[in-house]
Amino acid sequence: METPREAIDDTLRHIADRLADCGFAVRSGHKLARKRGDMTEELHAQADRGNRAGEVVRFRLSAMTHSAAAKRWTMVQTEPALHSEGPFAGVVGSTQLHFAEGLNGRDFDVVNPDDRPFVAETFAARVLQTVLPWFDTLDDPEAALATMGDVPTNETWLLRFALAHGLDAEARDALARRCGRYPDFAREFAQYVAQIAANGPPQGYRDATEELAAFAVAANLAP
């Protein structure tokens, strides 16, 4: 009997066939990937915990883009707030694929091989419509900085990406614009910056804003 892993991998092959002209190919670990210069762009399948062989096989698809330059930069930093290792060391952005009318990947059951072409077509269309433009934006350090405050993403990753490309002034300006456009964020961010400047970075971050503040203090980016 076909396992859920095998069913998902087969569906990913169908998706890869539809995205072959874009350079995507199946890679190990339930994912599709392509390289564009410094960047590696990936589509990850996350299997549902309730999958049962021969009964139900569902998964979600997410997109992630990595920068080799950002990974090299962060791994040589000595300040704890700037240093990172592991699979997320060079990540610039990550997002879940969503579909019209509230659909998400868990609504697509691929236990039946006959259903996989439709599922693959649906996923591939979404990738072409929304994910590829998102990749294009985040793969450009200055364009990625311009998204701060506008799209849900890890803004620390965006600053790290910019610094890895020598865009210190641009990163500082982008953070200042972020604070200028969102007063509530600016107040919370300034409080964290003051605390971290006085006491050093915390052992663990309470939220993404505190993490961003610690990074900004360590990198001398805080407005």
C-alpha positions in Angstrom: 0.0 0.0 0.0 1.2 3.5 -0.9 2.4 5.5 2.2 1.3 9.1 2.8 4.9 10.1 2.1 4.9 8.4 -1.3 1.5 10.0 -2.1 2.8 13.5 -1.3 6.0 12.9 -3.2 4.0 11.8 -6.2 1.9 15.0 -6.0 5.0 17.1 -5.7 6.3 15.5 -8.9 3.0 16.6 -10.6 3.6 20.1 -9.3 7.2 20.1 -10.5 6.1 19.1 -14.0 3.9 22.2 -14.1 6.7 24.5 -12.8 9.5 22.9 -14.8 9.8 26.0 -17.0 10.4 28.1 -13.9 13.3 25.9 -12.9 11.8 24.0 -10.0 12.7 20.3 -9.3 11.8 17.8 -6.6 14.3 17.6 -3.8 14.5 15.3 -0.8 12.5 16.3 2.3 9.1 16.9 0.7 10.1 20.0 -1.3 10.7 21.6 -4.6 13.6 24.0 -5.1 15.4 26.2 -7.6 18.5 28.3 -7.4 18.8 31.9 -8.8 22.2 33.3 -8.2 22.8 33.8 -4.5 19.2 32.7 -3.7 17.6 29.3 -3.1 13.8 29.3 -3.4 11.9 26.4 -2.0 8.3 25.1 -1.8 7.8 22.8 1.3 5.1 20.3 1.8 4.0 19.8 5.4 2.1 16.5 5.9 -1.0 16.5 8.0 -0.6 14.6 11.3 -3.9 12.8 10.6 -2.7 11.2 7.4 -3.5 7.4 7.1 -2.3 5.2 4.3 -5.1 4.3 1.9 -7.5 6.6 3.7 -6.5 10.2 3.8 -3.4 12.2 2.7 -3.4 15.9 3.1 -0.6 18.5 3.2 0.0 22.2 3.2 2.5 24.0 1.0 4.7 26.9 2.1 7.3 29.0 0.4 10.8 30.0 1.7 13.7 31.8 0.2 17.3 31.6 1.4 20.3 33.8 0.8 23.8 32.3 0.9 25.3 35.7 1.5 23.0 36.2 4.5 23.9 32.8 5.9 27.6 33.6 5.6 27.2 37.0 7.2 25.2 35.8 10.2 27.4 32.8 10.9 30.5 35.0 11.3 28.9 37.5 13.6 30.0 37.5 17.3 27.2 39.5 18.8 24.5 37.0 19.9 21.7 39.1 18.5 23.3 39.0 15.0 24.6 35.4 15.0 22.5 32.5 13.8 23.1 29.0 12.7 21.0 26.1 11.5 18.4 25.8 8.8 17.0 29.4 9.3 20.4 31.1 9.3 20.1 32.5 5.7 16.3 32.6 5.4 14.9 35.9 4.0 11.2 35.1 4.1 8.7 32.3 4.6 5.0 32.2 3.9 2.1 29.8 3.8 0.1 29.3 0.6 -3.5 30.3 0.9 -6.4 29.8 -1.5 -9.6 31.5 -2.4 -12.8 31.0 -0.3 -10.8 30.1 2.7 -9.2 26.9 1.3 -5.8 25.8 2.4 -3.7 22.8 1.7 -5.5 20.6 4.2 -8.6 20.7 2.0 -6.8 18.8 -0.7 -6.8 15.0 -0.2 -4.3 13.2 -2.5 -4.8 9.7 -1.3 -6.5 9.0 -4.7 -3.9 9.3 -7.6 -6.7 10.5 -9.9 -7.1 13.6 -7.8 -3.4 14.6 -7.8 -3.3 16.4 -11.2 -6.1 18.7 -10.1 -4.3 19.4 -6.8 -1.0 20.0 -8.6 -2.7 22.4 -11.0 -4.3 24.3 -8.2 -1.0 24.6 -6.2 1.0 25.5 -9.4 -1.4 28.2 -10.3 -1.1 29.8 -6.9 2.7 29.6 -7.1 2.7 31.4 -10.4 0.2 34.0 -9.3 1.5 34.9 -5.9 4.7 33.1 -4.9 6.9 33.9 -7.8 6.3 37.7 -7.5 7.0 37.4 -3.8 10.2 35.6 -4.5 11.2 38.3 -7.0 10.7 41.0 -4.3 12.4 39.2 -1.4 15.4 38.2 -3.6 16.3 41.9 -4.0 17.7 43.3 -0.8 16.4 46.8 -1.4 13.0 45.7 -2.6 12.8 43.4 0.4 13.5 46.3 2.8 10.7 48.3 1.2 8.2 45.6 2.4 8.8 46.3 6.1 5.5 46.9 7.8 3.5 46.0 4.7 3.7 42.2 4.6 3.8 39.7 7.4 7.4 38.5 7.5 10.3 38.3 9.9 11.7 41.8 9.6 15.0 40.8 11.4 15.6 38.5 8.4 15.1 41.5 6.0 17.6 43.6 7.9 20.1 40.8 8.0 19.8 40.3 4.3 20.5 44.0 3.6 23.5 44.0 5.9 24.9 41.0 4.2 24.9 43.0 1.0 26.5 46.1 2.5 23.3 48.1 2.7 23.7 49.4 6.2 22.4 52.9 5.4 19.5 51.6 3.5 18.6 49.2 6.4 18.8 52.1 8.9 16.5 54.2 6.7 14.0 51.4 6.2 13.7 50.9 9.9 13.3 54.6 10.5 10.5 54.7 7.9 8.9 51.7 9.6 8.8 53.6 12.9 7.6 56.7 11.2 4.6 55.0 9.6 3.5 53.0 12.6 3.5 55.0 15.8 2.3 52.1 18.1 5.1 49.9 16.7 7.6 52.8 17.1 6.7 53.3 20.8 7.0 49.6 21.6 10.2 49.3 19.6 11.8 52.3 21.3 11.0 50.9 24.7 12.7 47.6 23.8 15.7 49.5 22.4 16.1 51.5 25.6 15.9 48.4 27.7 18.4 46.4 25.6 20.8 49.3 25.4 20.7 49.6 29.2 20.7 45.9 30.2 21.9 44.0 27.2 19.9 41.5 25.1 17.5 39.2 26.9 18.0 35.4 27.1 14.8 34.9 25.1 12.6 37.3 23.1 9.0 38.1 24.2 7.9 38.9 20.6 9.2 39.7 17.1 9.5 43.4 18.0 11.9 42.7 20.8 14.0 40.5 18.6 14.1 43.2 16.0 15.1 45.8 18.6 18.0 43.5 19.8 19.2 43.1 16.3 19.0 46.9 15.6 20.9 47.7 18.8 23.6 45.2 18.0 23.9 46.4 14.4 23.7 50.1 15.2 20.5 50.5 13.2 18.1 51.9 15.8 16.7 55.3 14.8 
